[in-house]
Amino acid sequence: MGRLDDEAFRYCDVLMVIGTSCVTYPASVYAPQVAARWDTVAEFNKVSNKSHPDFQFHFPGPYSITVPMVLDYDDHEQCDDK
């Protein structure tokens, strides 16, 4: 799938926007659309200002800290694919 597909975002119920201030495409288009449907948008950004009032979550700070914290990921845990 070489490009973003509007159809995929129609079924999105949780959108994590990481590494953009939601003012650049595609985040500037899709994130507000998802939020307008009352679906969850979580914005991860190094800057502390929230870019859209309808986003339910805003996590300011370094992505290497905020994303694993929110996902409750411990890099010392091993995945077992068996």
Secondary structure, DSSP 8 states (H G I E B T S, - for coil): --S--HHHHHT-SEEEEESS-S-STTHHHHHHHHHHTT-EEEEEESSSS-S-TT-SEEEES-HHHHHHHHHT--TTS-----
